[in-house]
């Protein structure tokens, strides 16, 4: 799972930077590097979306296991 978490984090960083560049400068880095509407760029966009879904599911699992520090202290 550790490798999947790292891969998802990297893809989310790529996606976040791409959206930041697009929102700020109307510059799509993925399309510039891989070609607009190319099969490879579509795969990258799909992987970023799947990484976000994976992290959302992982986050909900983490929250269910999380216990506030104040609740675990006795006395």
Phi and psi restraints in degrees (range 20) as a CNS / XPLOR table:
assign (resid 1 and name C) (resid 2 and name N)
       (resid 2 and name CA) (resid 2 and name C) 1.0 -60.2 20.0 2
assign (resid 2 and name N) (resid 2 and name CA)
       (resid 2 and name C) (resid 3 and name N) 1.0 -43.8 20.0 2
assign (resid 2 and name C) (resid 3 and name N)
       (resid 3 and name CA) (resid 3 and name C) 1.0 -63.6 20.0 2
assign (resid 3 and name N) (resid 3 and name CA)
       (resid 3 and name C) (resid 4 and name N) 1.0 -39.1 20.0 2
assign (resid 3 and name C) (resid 4 and name N)
       (resid 4 and name CA) (resid 4 and name C) 1.0 -66.3 20.0 2
assign (resid 4 and name N) (resid 4 and name CA)
       (resid 4 and name C) (resid 5 and name N) 1.0 -38.6 20.0 2
assign (resid 4 and name C) (resid 5 and name N)
       (resid 5 and name CA) (resid 5 and name C) 1.0 -63.8 20.0 2
assign (resid 5 and name N) (resid 5 and name CA)
       (resid 5 and name C) (resid 6 and name N) 1.0 -41.7 20.0 2
assign (resid 5 and name C) (resid 6 and name N)
       (resid 6 and name CA) (resid 6 and name C) 1.0 -66.3 20.0 2
assign (resid 6 and name N) (resid 6 and name CA)
       (resid 6 and name C) (resid 7 and name N) 1.0 -44.8 20.0 2
assign (resid 6 and name C) (resid 7 and name N)
       (resid 7 and name CA) (resid 7 and name C) 1.0 -61.2 20.0 2
assign (resid 7 and name N) (resid 7 and name CA)
       (resid 7 and name C) (resid 8 and name N) 1.0 -44.0 20.0 2
assign (resid 7 and name C) (resid 8 and name N)
       (resid 8 and name CA) (resid 8 and name C) 1.0 -62.8 20.0 2
assign (resid 8 and name N) (resid 8 and name CA)
       (resid 8 and name C) (resid 9 and name N) 1.0 -41.1 20.0 2
assign (resid 8 and name C) (resid 9 and name N)
       (resid 9 and name CA) (resid 9 and name C) 1.0 -63.7 20.0 2
assign (resid 9 and name N) (resid 9 and name CA)
       (resid 9 and name C) (resid 10 and name N) 1.0 -43.0 20.0 2
assign (resid 9 and name C) (resid 10 and name N)
       (resid 10 and name CA) (resid 10 and name C) 1.0 -62.9 20.0 2
assign (resid 10 and name N) (resid 10 and name CA)
       (resid 10 and name C) (resid 11 and name N) 1.0 -44.7 20.0 2
assign (resid 10 and name C) (resid 11 and name N)
       (resid 11 and name CA) (resid 11 and name C) 1.0 -64.1 20.0 2
assign (resid 11 and name N) (resid 11 and name CA)
       (resid 11 and name C) (resid 12 and name N) 1.0 -37.8 20.0 2
assign (resid 11 and name C) (resid 12 and name N)
       (resid 12 and name CA) (resid 12 and name C) 1.0 -68.9 20.0 2
assign (resid 12 and name N) (resid 12 and name CA)
       (resid 12 and name C) (resid 13 and name N) 1.0 -34.0 20.0 2
assign (resid 12 and name C) (resid 13 and name N)
       (resid 13 and name CA) (resid 13 and name C) 1.0 -66.4 20.0 2
assign (resid 13 and name N) (resid 13 and name CA)
       (resid 13 and name C) (resid 14 and name N) 1.0 -45.1 20.0 2
assign (resid 13 and name C) (resid 14 and name N)
       (resid 14 and name CA) (resid 14 and name C) 1.0 -59.0 20.0 2
assign (resid 14 and name N) (resid 14 and name CA)
       (resid 14 and name C) (resid 15 and name N) 1.0 -46.5 20.0 2
assign (resid 14 and name C) (resid 15 and name N)
       (resid 15 and name CA) (resid 15 and name C) 1.0 -64.0 20.0 2
assign (resid 15 and name N) (resid 15 and name CA)
       (resid 15 and name C) (resid 16 and name N) 1.0 -41.7 20.0 2
assign (resid 15 and name C) (resid 16 and name N)
       (resid 16 and name CA) (resid 16 and name C) 1.0 -65.2 20.0 2
assign (resid 16 and name N) (resid 16 and name CA)
       (resid 16 and name C) (resid 17 and name N) 1.0 -42.7 20.0 2
assign (resid 16 and name C) (resid 17 and name N)
       (resid 17 and name CA) (resid 17 and name C) 1.0 -64.6 20.0 2
assign (resid 17 and name N) (resid 17 and name CA)
       (resid 17 and name C) (resid 18 and name N) 1.0 -40.2 20.0 2
assign (resid 17 and name C) (resid 18 and name N)
       (resid 18 and name CA) (resid 18 and name C) 1.0 -62.8 20.0 2
assign (resid 18 and name N) (resid 18 and name CA)
       (resid 18 and name C) (resid 19 and name N) 1.0 -44.7 20.0 2
assign (resid 18 and name C) (resid 19 and name N)
       (resid 19 and name CA) (resid 19 and name C) 1.0 -65.7 20.0 2
assign (resid 19 and name N) (resid 19 and name CA)
       (resid 19 and name C) (resid 20 and name N) 1.0 -37.8 20.0 2
assign (resid 19 and name C) (resid 20 and name N)
       (resid 20 and name CA) (resid 20 and name C) 1.0 -62.9 20.0 2
assign (resid 20 and name N) (resid 20 and name CA)
       (resid 20 and name C) (resid 21 and name N) 1.0 -44.7 20.0 2
assign (resid 20 and name C) (resid 21 and name N)
       (resid 21 and name CA) (resid 21 and name C) 1.0 -64.7 20.0 2
assign (resid 21 and name N) (resid 21 and name CA)
       (resid 21 and name C) (resid 22 and name N) 1.0 -40.1 20.0 2
assign (resid 21 and name C) (resid 22 and name N)
       (resid 22 and name CA) (resid 22 and name C) 1.0 -67.3 20.0 2
assign (resid 22 and name N) (resid 22 and name CA)
       (resid 22 and name C) (resid 23 and name N) 1.0 -42.4 20.0 2
assign (resid 22 and name C) (resid 23 and name N)
       (resid 23 and name CA) (resid 23 and name C) 1.0 -68.3 20.0 2
assign (resid 23 and name N) (resid 23 and name CA)
       (resid 23 and name C) (resid 24 and name N) 1.0 -35.4 20.0 2
assign (resid 23 and name C) (resid 24 and name N)
       (resid 24 and name CA) (resid 24 and name C) 1.0 -83.2 20.0 2
assign (resid 24 and name N) (resid 24 and name CA)
       (resid 24 and name C) (resid 25 and name N) 1.0 -41.9 20.0 2
assign (resid 24 and name C) (resid 25 and name N)
       (resid 25 and name CA) (resid 25 and name C) 1.0 -126.5 20.0 2
assign (resid 25 and name N) (resid 25 and name CA)
       (resid 25 and name C) (resid 26 and name N) 1.0 5.1 20.0 2
assign (resid 25 and name C) (resid 26 and name N)
       (resid 26 and name CA) (resid 26 and name C) 1.0 53.8 20.0 2
assign (resid 26 and name N) (resid 26 and name CA)
       (resid 26 and name C) (resid 27 and name N) 1.0 44.2 20.0 2
assign (resid 26 and name C) (resid 27 and name N)
       (resid 27 and name CA) (resid 27 and name C) 1.0 -121.7 20.0 2
assign (resid 27 and name N) (resid 27 and name CA)
       (resid 27 and name C) (resid 28 and name N) 1.0 115.8 20.0 2
assign (resid 27 and name C) (resid 28 and name N)
       (resid 28 and name CA) (resid 28 and name C) 1.0 -96.6 20.0 2
assign (resid 28 and name N) (resid 28 and name CA)
       (resid 28 and name C) (resid 29 and name N) 1.0 101.2 20.0 2
assign (resid 28 and name C) (resid 29 and name N)
       (resid 29 and name CA) (resid 29 and name C) 1.0 -63.3 20.0 2
assign (resid 29 and name N) (resid 29 and name CA)
       (resid 29 and name C) (resid 30 and name N) 1.0 -42.8 20.0 2
assign (resid 29 and name C) (resid 30 and name N)
       (resid 30 and name CA) (resid 30 and name C) 1.0 -61.6 20.0 2
assign (resid 30 and name N) (resid 30 and name CA)
       (resid 30 and name C) (resid 31 and name N) 1.0 -46.5 20.0 2
assign (resid 30 and name C) (resid 31 and name N)
       (resid 31 and name CA) (resid 31 and name C) 1.0 -66.0 20.0 2
assign (resid 31 and name N) (resid 31 and name CA)
       (resid 31 and name C) (resid 32 and name N) 1.0 -35.0 20.0 2
assign (resid 31 and name C) (resid 32 and name N)
       (resid 32 and name CA) (resid 32 and name C) 1.0 -66.9 20.0 2
assign (resid 32 and name N) (resid 32 and name CA)
       (resid 32 and name C) (resid 33 and name N) 1.0 -42.9 20.0 2
assign (resid 32 and name C) (resid 33 and name N)
       (resid 33 and name CA) (resid 33 and name C) 1.0 -76.7 20.0 2
assign (resid 33 and name N) (resid 33 and name CA)
       (resid 33 and name C) (resid 34 and name N) 1.0 -37.1 20.0 2
assign (resid 33 and name C) (resid 34 and name N)
       (resid 34 and name CA) (resid 34 and name C) 1.0 -111.4 20.0 2
assign (resid 34 and name N) (resid 34 and name CA)
       (resid 34 and name C) (resid 35 and name N) 1.0 -5.4 20.0 2
assign (resid 34 and name C) (resid 35 and name N)
       (resid 35 and name CA) (resid 35 and name C) 1.0 99.6 20.0 2
assign (resid 35 and name N) (resid 35 and name CA)
       (resid 35 and name C) (resid 36 and name N) 1.0 133.2 20.0 2
assign (resid 35 and name C) (resid 36 and name N)
       (resid 36 and name CA) (resid 36 and name C) 1.0 -67.0 20.0 2
assign (resid 36 and name N) (resid 36 and name CA)
       (resid 36 and name C) (resid 37 and name N) 1.0 131.7 20.0 2
assign (resid 36 and name C) (resid 37 and name N)
       (resid 37 and name CA) (resid 37 and name C) 1.0 59.5 20.0 2
assign (resid 37 and name N) (resid 37 and name CA)
       (resid 37 and name C) (resid 38 and name N) 1.0 22.0 20.0 2
assign (resid 37 and name C) (resid 38 and name N)
       (resid 38 and name CA) (resid 38 and name C) 1.0 -77.8 20.0 2
assign (resid 38 and name N) (resid 38 and name CA)
       (resid 38 and name C) (resid 39 and name N) 1.0 162.1 20.0 2
assign (resid 38 and name C) (resid 39 and name N)
       (resid 39 and name CA) (resid 39 and name C) 1.0 -62.4 20.0 2
assign (resid 39 and name N) (resid 39 and name CA)
       (resid 39 and name C) (resid 40 and name N) 1.0 -37.9 20.0 2
assign (resid 39 and name C) (resid 40 and name N)
       (resid 40 and name CA) (resid 40 and name C) 1.0 -67.7 20.0 2
assign (resid 40 and name N) (resid 40 and name CA)
       (resid 40 and name C) (resid 41 and name N) 1.0 -43.3 20.0 2
assign (resid 40 and name C) (resid 41 and name N)
       (resid 41 and name CA) (resid 41 and name C) 1.0 -65.6 20.0 2
assign (resid 41 and name N) (resid 41 and name CA)
       (resid 41 and name C) (resid 42 and name N) 1.0 -36.3 20.0 2
assign (resid 41 and name C) (resid 42 and name N)
       (resid 42 and name CA) (resid 42 and name C) 1.0 -64.8 20.0 2
assign (resid 42 and name N) (resid 42 and name CA)
       (resid 42 and name C) (resid 43 and name N) 1.0 -36.5 20.0 2
assign (resid 42 and name C) (resid 43 and name N)
       (resid 43 and name CA) (resid 43 and name C) 1.0 -65.2 20.0 2
assign (resid 43 and name N) (resid 43 and name CA)
       (resid 43 and name C) (resid 44 and name N) 1.0 -42.0 20.0 2
assign (resid 43 and name C) (resid 44 and name N)
       (resid 44 and name CA) (resid 44 and name C) 1.0 -61.4 20.0 2
assign (resid 44 and name N) (resid 44 and name CA)
       (resid 44 and name C) (resid 45 and name N) 1.0 -46.0 20.0 2
assign (resid 44 and name C) (resid 45 and name N)
       (resid 45 and name CA) (resid 45 and name C) 1.0 -61.0 20.0 2
assign (resid 45 and name N) (resid 45 and name CA)
       (resid 45 and name C) (resid 46 and name N) 1.0 -41.1 20.0 2
assign (resid 45 and name C) (resid 46 and name N)
       (resid 46 and name CA) (resid 46 and name C) 1.0 -63.5 20.0 2
assign (resid 46 and name N) (resid 46 and name CA)
       (resid 46 and name C) (resid 47 and name N) 1.0 -43.4 20.0 2
assign (resid 46 and name C) (resid 47 and name N)
       (resid 47 and name CA) (resid 47 and name C) 1.0 -65.2 20.0 2
assign (resid 47 and name N) (resid 47 and name CA)
       (resid 47 and name C) (resid 48 and name N) 1.0 -37.3 20.0 2
assign (resid 47 and name C) (resid 48 and name N)
       (resid 48 and name CA) (resid 48 and name C) 1.0 -64.0 20.0 2
assign (resid 48 and name N) (resid 48 and name CA)
       (resid 48 and name C) (resid 49 and name N) 1.0 -42.5 20.0 2
assign (resid 48 and name C) (resid 49 and name N)
       (resid 49 and name CA) (resid 49 and name C) 1.0 -63.4 20.0 2
assign (resid 49 and name N) (resid 49 and name CA)
       (resid 49 and name C) (resid 50 and name N) 1.0 -41.9 20.0 2
assign (resid 49 and name C) (resid 50 and name N)
       (resid 50 and name CA) (resid 50 and name C) 1.0 -66.4 20.0 2
assign (resid 50 and name N) (resid 50 and name CA)
       (resid 50 and name C) (resid 51 and name N) 1.0 -36.0 20.0 2
assign (resid 50 and name C) (resid 51 and name N)
       (resid 51 and name CA) (resid 51 and name C) 1.0 -64.1 20.0 2
assign (resid 51 and name N) (resid 51 and name CA)
       (resid 51 and name C) (resid 52 and name N) 1.0 -39.5 20.0 2
assign (resid 51 and name C) (resid 52 and name N)
       (resid 52 and name CA) (resid 52 and name C) 1.0 -64.3 20.0 2
assign (resid 52 and name N) (resid 52 and name CA)
       (resid 52 and name C) (resid 53 and name N) 1.0 -42.2 20.0 2
assign (resid 52 and name C) (resid 53 and name N)
       (resid 53 and name CA) (resid 53 and name C) 1.0 -63.5 20.0 2
assign (resid 53 and name N) (resid 53 and name CA)
       (resid 53 and name C) (resid 54 and name N) 1.0 -43.4 20.0 2
assign (resid 53 and name C) (resid 54 and name N)
       (resid 54 and name CA) (resid 54 and name C) 1.0 -59.7 20.0 2
assign (resid 54 and name N) (resid 54 and name CA)
       (resid 54 and name C) (resid 55 and name N) 1.0 -46.0 20.0 2
assign (resid 54 and name C) (resid 55 and name N)
       (resid 55 and name CA) (resid 55 and name C) 1.0 -66.6 20.0 2
assign (resid 55 and name N) (resid 55 and name CA)
       (resid 55 and name C) (resid 56 and name N) 1.0 -36.6 20.0 2
assign (resid 55 and name C) (resid 56 and name N)
       (resid 56 and name CA) (resid 56 and name C) 1.0 -64.0 20.0 2
assign (resid 56 and name N) (resid 56 and name CA)
       (resid 56 and name C) (resid 57 and name N) 1.0 -42.3 20.0 2
assign (resid 56 and name C) (resid 57 and name N)
       (resid 57 and name CA) (resid 57 and name C) 1.0 -67.7 20.0 2
assign (resid 57 and name N) (resid 57 and name CA)
       (resid 57 and name C) (resid 58 and name N) 1.0 -43.2 20.0 2
assign (resid 57 and name C) (resid 58 and name N)
       (resid 58 and name CA) (resid 58 and name C) 1.0 -61.6 20.0 2
assign (resid 58 and name N) (resid 58 and name CA)
       (resid 58 and name C) (resid 59 and name N) 1.0 -41.1 20.0 2
assign (resid 58 and name C) (resid 59 and name N)
       (resid 59 and name CA) (resid 59 and name C) 1.0 -61.5 20.0 2
assign (resid 59 and name N) (resid 59 and name CA)
       (resid 59 and name C) (resid 60 and name N) 1.0 -42.2 20.0 2
assign (resid 59 and name C) (resid 60 and name N)
       (resid 60 and name CA) (resid 60 and name C) 1.0 -66.4 20.0 2
assign (resid 60 and name N) (resid 60 and name CA)
       (resid 60 and name C) (resid 61 and name N) 1.0 -35.4 20.0 2
assign (resid 60 and name C) (resid 61 and name N)
       (resid 61 and name CA) (resid 61 and name C) 1.0 -66.7 20.0 2
assign (resid 61 and name N) (resid 61 and name CA)
       (resid 61 and name C) (resid 62 and name N) 1.0 -39.6 20.0 2
assign (resid 61 and name C) (resid 62 and name N)
       (resid 62 and name CA) (resid 62 and name C) 1.0 -65.0 20.0 2
assign (resid 62 and name N) (resid 62 and name CA)
       (resid 62 and name C) (resid 63 and name N) 1.0 -42.3 20.0 2
assign (resid 62 and name C) (resid 63 and name N)
       (resid 63 and name CA) (resid 63 and name C) 1.0 -63.2 20.0 2
assign (resid 63 and name N) (resid 63 and name CA)
       (resid 63 and name C) (resid 64 and name N) 1.0 -34.6 20.0 2
assign (resid 63 and name C) (resid 64 and name N)
       (resid 64 and name CA) (resid 64 and name C) 1.0 -67.8 20.0 2
assign (resid 64 and name N) (resid 64 and name CA)
       (resid 64 and name C) (resid 65 and name N) 1.0 -31.7 20.0 2
assign (resid 64 and name C) (resid 65 and name N)
       (resid 65 and name CA) (resid 65 and name C) 1.0 -87.9 20.0 2
assign (resid 65 and name N) (resid 65 and name CA)
       (resid 65 and name C) (resid 66 and name N) 1.0 -15.1 20.0 2
assign (resid 65 and name C) (resid 66 and name N)
       (resid 66 and name CA) (resid 66 and name C) 1.0 -73.6 20.0 2
assign (resid 66 and name N) (resid 66 and name CA)
       (resid 66 and name C) (resid 67 and name N) 1.0 133.6 20.0 2
assign (resid 66 and name C) (resid 67 and name N)
       (resid 67 and name CA) (resid 67 and name C) 1.0 -121.9 20.0 2
assign (resid 67 and name N) (resid 67 and name CA)
       (resid 67 and name C) (resid 68 and name N) 1.0 125.1 20.0 2
assign (resid 67 and name C) (resid 68 and name N)
       (resid 68 and name CA) (resid 68 and name C) 1.0 -56.1 20.0 2
assign (resid 68 and name N) (resid 68 and name CA)
       (resid 68 and name C) (resid 69 and name N) 1.0 145.4 20.0 2
assign (resid 68 and name C) (resid 69 and name N)
       (resid 69 and name CA) (resid 69 and name C) 1.0 -60.8 20.0 2
assign (resid 69 and name N) (resid 69 and name CA)
       (resid 69 and name C) (resid 70 and name N) 1.0 -34.5 20.0 2
assign (resid 69 and name C) (resid 70 and name N)
       (resid 70 and name CA) (resid 70 and name C) 1.0 -69.3 20.0 2
assign (resid 70 and name N) (resid 70 and name CA)
       (resid 70 and name C) (resid 71 and name N) 1.0 -29.2 20.0 2
assign (resid 70 and name C) (resid 71 and name N)
       (resid 71 and name CA) (resid 71 and name C) 1.0 -76.0 20.0 2
assign (resid 71 and name N) (resid 71 and name CA)
       (resid 71 and name C) (resid 72 and name N) 1.0 -26.4 20.0 2
assign (resid 71 and name C) (resid 72 and name N)
       (resid 72 and name CA) (resid 72 and name C) 1.0 -86.7 20.0 2
assign (resid 72 and name N) (resid 72 and name CA)
       (resid 72 and name C) (resid 73 and name N) 1.0 -12.3 20.0 2
assign (resid 72 and name C) (resid 73 and name N)
       (resid 73 and name CA) (resid 73 and name C) 1.0 -85.5 20.0 2
assign (resid 73 and name N) (resid 73 and name CA)
       (resid 73 and name C) (resid 74 and name N) 1.0 135.2 20.0 2
assign (resid 73 and name C) (resid 74 and name N)
       (resid 74 and name CA) (resid 74 and name C) 1.0 -109.1 20.0 2
assign (resid 74 and name N) (resid 74 and name CA)
       (resid 74 and name C) (resid 75 and name N) 1.0 138.3 20.0 2
